[in-house]
């Protein structure tokens, strides 16, 4: 399930909260000003077995998630956005665990001409519940303040209507308040440079290739060890056999303190209004941008969530999402992973599952029920196995409609003639349809 991103409070943003129509004055293809781009969410439920230090707790929890406050400035050649969302977490029996979590993103896209463009972004996350917030980390973590800032900048060269090259730089800083002897172990600064080539064989087939160099520098060498250097090489192929059937495969390798082979395969199928997907991935458990299969929404900031730069994950995943009827929709996600070994040499195995049922009352109001499970047999940070269960129900209120952006790309085809959009011509993510 995709987590929304968060931005900064200001007087115009607060005015939007009380006057949601304010940000919708301009409905043309170039939105300007403040918007509320996601609903406000209020939910409550029971969280059982979450780890705090060396102990496990259970409690009744209330979550209040603000709408995303976004500032947008767009022209024919430049798109700029910055947003913020906050989440309050209140515990009935353990008020000392009450938390205020934050996420913010910034993105600047500039089209220099029909051949060259730049894409720059920054993502900041501060949360007490990293196991719930980090989407690509299957290494489950105890309760504690986790902060991360990830920055990227890329130069995109479109050689022709079917081929483009991306030159990219990434940087991430991670700080995590681990308990006891593990304090400062995950505090690190990392850099990466990569070159990627995307080529459309046909309107439905695409080849990708990536070479990347990654350097990870622990901020406390006495605890976390020496710096790590990793070279990654990967190639992928995707095909939309039909509008409702997609296949993706990838293979590659990594070279660092040890060598490893990476690879993945995934199939997605639509039935009625729902999508079903199954896949396997073997990838470096560090940065999402370097996973073998990289199919992210166009506005994503894909770098970050770096925790274990030398661990190779093996993950089996099952997913389903879509409309059951006009008002009912369902989202399911299950993952089983092998996450390296602990200090005793024992294989770390984890399983995660989420299910959410949504009921749309009208265009602005919806209800949902959600269940989550997190399980891990062993961990580098605590001796006991983790078995965490969450059961929540709540409501979402859309205070305003998000702006509609101009879409220059075809779903599966080439870039339109004379288009200067660097993202045009890439396969559409079926989750965004």
N, C-alpha and C positions, 0 to 999 in steps of 0.2 A: 504494500500500500504506500502510496506516495504521501510524504509529509509536506505540508505547505511551508513557505518561507516567511520570514518576519522582518519589519523595518522601524523607523523612529517616530516617536510621538511629536507632534507640533500642533500649533493652533489651527492651521488649515485642516490637518488630519482629524482633529477633534471636531471641527465644524462638520466634516463629512460624516462623522458618526451620528450627529444629530440631524443633519440634512443630507441624507444619502443621495439625493438627486444632484447635489452640487457638482460632483465629479463627472456627471454625464451630460454636461452642457454641449460638448462637442462629440458628435457621433460619426465623424468622418473617418477616413482611413489613417489619419495621423493624430491619435489621441494625445492630449496635453493636460498637465495638471495632476491633481490628487484624485485617487480612486480607492475604493474598497474592493479588492479583487477576490477575496474569499469570504465565506460566511463566518459569522460568530457562532461558536460552538459551546454548549454547556452540557456536561455529562457527569454521571456519578456511578459508582460501582464498588466492587470489592477486589483488592489486589492481595494475592496470597503468595508468600514465599519469596519476596524480594530481598536481596542481600544488602545489608548495611554493615560494613566492616566484616567482622567474623560471625555475625548473627543474621538470622532470617526473621523477617517481620511480616505480619499480615494486618490489613487495616481497610476501613471504608475510606474512599478517596473521592474528592470532587475536583473536576477539571473545568477551568474556564479558559477558552481559547479565543483571543480577540480576532476580529477580522484583520486581514492583511492591509496595512496602510501603504499605498504605493504612490510614488511620484513618477510620472511618465513625461518624457519630452521626445517627440518624434518628428522627423522631417523625411524628405524623400530619400536622403542618404544616411541619416543618423538616427539610431534608436537608443535612448538612454532610459534606464529605469533603476529605481532604488526602492526597496520595500522593507517592511518590518512587521513581525507578528510576535505577540507575547502569549505565554501560557502560564496561568496560575494553578498550582497543585496544592490542595488542602487535605490534611489527614485528620481524621476524627479522633483517634486515640494517641497519635504521636505527633503533636503539633510542632515539635522541634524539627520535623522533616519537611515542613511546608516549604515550597519552592516557587521561584519565579524564573521561568525559562524563556530564552530569547533566541530568535533566528533572524538574520538580516541578509539580504543579497543585493548586489549591484551588478548591472551589466551595461556595457557600452558597445554597440555594434555600429561600425562606420564603413560604408561602401565607397572606396576611393574612386573606382571606375568600374567598368564592366569586367575587368580581370582581377583586380586586387581589392581586398577588404581586410578589416581588422576586427577582432572580437576580444574583448577584455571583460573580466568579471571577478567578483570577490564574494565570498560566502563566509558568514560568521555564525557560529553556533555556541550557545552556552546553556547547558542543561544539567540537572541533577540525575537524570535517568537516561544514561547513554545507551543502554540496551534497547530502549524503546525508540530513541531518536536516531540512532545510526542505522541506516538501511543496508549498507553493504558489509557490515562487520558481524560475523557470526561468532566472534569471540565475546561471550557475554561478560559484562562488567558489573562490579558492585555499585551501589548507590554512592554518588559523590559528584562534586562539581567538575564537569568536563567542559573544556573550552577549546575551540578550534577556529582558526582563521585560514581560509584557503584562497589563493589568488592565482589567476591565470591570464595570459595574454597570448594571442595567436595572430599570425599573419596568414591569410588564405589567398591562394593563387588559383584561379579557375583557368586551366589551360584551354578548355573548350567546353562545349555543352555537356560532355559526359565525364570529364576528368577534372579533379581539383586536388591540390596539395596544401596541407596545413602544417605550418611551422609553429610550434607551441612551446611556451615556457610555463612551468607550474611551480608554486611555492606554497608550503603549508606549515603552520605552527600548531602544535598540540600540547595542551596542558591538562593533566588529570590528577586530582587529589586522591590518590590511592591510599589505603590504610597501611599503617605499620611499616614493615620492612620493604614494602613495595612502593612506598612513596617516591615520586619523581621518576619512576621507571618508564613511564610512557610520555614524558616530557621530551619533545623533539622538534627539530626544524629540518625541513626536507625541501629538496629542489629537484626538478626534472626538466629535461628537454626532449622533445619528440618531433618526428616527421611522419605524417600520415598521407597516404594516397588513396583516394576514393575514385573508382571508375565504374560507370554504369555500362554493363555489357548490353543490356536491352532495357526497355522501360520497366521490366520486372526483376532483372538480375543485377546484382551489384558485387564488386570485388573491393576489398579494403586491405591495406597493408600498413603496419606501423613499426617504426624503430624508436626506442626510447632509452634514455639513460637516467637513472634515478640515484640520487645521493641523499642519505638519511644521516643527520648529525644529532646524536643524543645530547640534550642539554646538561645531563649529569652523567658523565662517562663512568664514574665510579660505581653507579648503580645499574646503568643500562648498557654499558659496554662501549666498544669503539664504533666509529662511523661505518656505515654500510653503503656499498656501491652495487647497483644491479643494472644489467643490460637486458632489455626486453625486445623480442622480435615476434611479430604476430601477423597472420594473414587470415582473412575471413571471406566468406561467400554467403550471400543471402538471395533468396528467390521467393517472389510472391507467385506461387503456382496458379492460384486463382485469387480473386479479391478476398476470399475467406480462408485461405490456406497459405501459411508462410513457413519457410524452412531457413535455418541459419546454422552454419558450421564455421569453426575456426580452429586453427592449430598454430603453435608457436613454441617458444622456449625462453628461459631466463638463465642468465649467467651471473653469478655473484660469488658468495662464499661457497655455495653449492650450485650445481646445474640442475634444472628441472624442465620437464616438458609440460606445456599447457595445451588446453584444448577445450572445445565446447560444442554442443549441439542442442538445438531447440526447435520445436515445432509448435505452431499456433494455429488453431482452427476455430472458426466461428460457426455456431449453430444457433439459428434464430437470432436473437438479440444478444447472445452471450458469446464470449471468447474463452477458449480452453488452451492451456499451454503446459508443456512438459519439457524439461531440459536437464542437461548435465554440464557442469563447468569445473575445470581444474585451472586455477588461476592464482596469481600472487596476491596474498591477502593484505594488500596495502592500500592502493589507490584505485578508486572506481574507474578512473579514466583508462587504466591499463588492464582492465578485465578483457578476456578474449572476445566477448560479445559486447558491443557498445551501442545500444539503441536507446538513447536518452531523448526526452522531449527537447525541442530546440532551445528553450529558455533555461535548461538545467545548468548548474555549475558542477561539473562532474568530478572535480578533484577533491581529495580530502578523505576523511575517515581513516587516516593512516594509523595503524596500531601495531602491526607485527610485520616489519619489512622483510623478514626471511621466511615467513610461513607460506606454504602452498596449500590453499583450500581446495577441497573436493566437495562439490555441492550438487545434490539432486533436488530439483524444485518442481512443484506443481502449482499452477495458478489458474484462476477462473475469475472473470468479471463480466458484468453486462446487465442488461435489463431483463427481468423476468416477466414484467408486464409494463403497462404505461406508468404505474406508480411504484412498483417494487423493483429493486436492484440488489445484486449480491456481489460481494468481493471475497475471494478465498485465496489464501497463500500458504504454502507449506514448504519448508526447506529442511533438509537433513545434510549435515556437513561433518567432514573430518578436518580439524583445525590445527594440525601439527601435533606436537607432544609437549607435555609438561616437564618440570625439572626432574621428575622421577623416570622419564622416558615413556610414560603412559600416553597412548593415543587419546587426544581430546575429541570427543564427539558431542555434537549439539543438534538440537532440533527446535525449529520455530514454526509456529502456525498462527494465522490470524483469519478470522471470519467476521464479516460485517454485513448486516442486512439493513437496507435503507428503504424508507417509505416516504414518498414525496407527497405532501399534503397539497401544496400549490407551488408556484414558481419561487416563492421566497421562504417557505417553511418546510422542513423535513424532519423526520424522526429516524433514529437508528439504534440498533443493538449490536454489540461487538464483544467478541471473546478472543483472548490471546493466550498462547502458551509458549514458554521459554524453558528449555531443558538442556542441561549440560552435565556429563558424567564426571568431569574433572576440570580444574582451572589452574592457571598459574598463580592466582591471587587468593584462593581460599580452598580449604581441604574438602569441604562437604560438597556433594553434588547439588546442582541447582534445579529446582522444579518450581517454576513460577507460573501462576494462573491469574488472569485478569478478566473480569466480567463487568461490562459497562453498558449503560444505555443513556441516550441523550437526545438533544435536538440541535438543529442548525437553522440559523436565521440569516438569510441573504439580505443585508442592509442596502446593497446596491448591486447593479449588474456590472461585471467587469467590462472593460473596453474591448471592442472588436478590432483586431489588427488586420492589416492587409496581408493576404497570403499569396505570395508570388510563386510558390512551388506547386508542382503537380503532385498528386498522391504518390505515384510510383514512377513518374516520367522524368524527362530531362528538364533542364531549366528553360523557361520561356525564352523566346527569341529576344536578344538584347537585354536580358535581365541582368541586373547587377547584384542580385541577392545571393550571398554566398551559401545560404542554406537551401536554395531552390534545387529541386531535382532529387532530394533524398527521400527514401521510402518513409511513408507516414507510419507513425506509431499507432497501432490499432486501438490502444487505450485512449488516444486523444480524439478518436472519431465519435 
